[in-house]
Amino acid sequence: MNTYKFALKHLIKNKISIKDEKISINLSLNRISSSDIISSANYPSCDNTAFDGYAISSKETNSLNLRNPKKFKIIKTLAAGDNPYIRKIPKYSAIEVMTGAIVQKPFDTIIPVEKAELLGTKSKSKYIVIKNKFKKNEFIRPAGSDFKKGDKIVRKGQFINSNHILALKTLGIEKILVKKKLNVVFYPTGNELSNSKKIPNWKIRNSNTNYLNSFTKNLPVNFVVKKILRDNDNSIF
């Protein structure tokens, strides 16, 4: 019988050329990527709010303090998925925003809902009162904070995992190039092997076959098990 080192050396010397195929990312789990996969766009594509609250322009708070407060009129309510376009934005305006809502200029900072001071009752209020200066980009997730255009999502030769599939689907990538599955044929060998439930004490159960069959489920191979070869059997490969 050949040694493990001899067999490994023989395999390395005689490398197998594996062709590529394009498949849906829904079928790509545990497959090997044939190339680097690069993000073609920023994600998220626009600035959006990380909290429920009120979007305002930070520049309009530069001169505000307790002695010089200002009312900001609430002109719109935006939730995640709403069209953020507003035709006309008067000075000292605010937008009520829900987490994930798109934030566009001139709005560039968020006052969390629990820190907002509303004029009158919350359900009927049309104004938010600002009594201090606010910094730009407070509680805003900038465009590209998850993935930037040009980021490498998957490297060539990497096994595709669930996180990769999430990222690829998020970026709108539906098909990728992977290595084709290898065909592996396995012959269990030996007079001592048995597939029976009850065996005499001079036999052993064919457990390696079941182990390899389950182990290869997570590998990019087509694993085929053949019948047990006995010590006096001949088979041509």
Summary of the structure (lengths in Angstrom):
residues: 237
radius of gyration: 31.4
end to end distance: 16.8
largest distance: 100.0
contacts: 588
relative contact order: 0.21
helix: 17%
strand: 30%
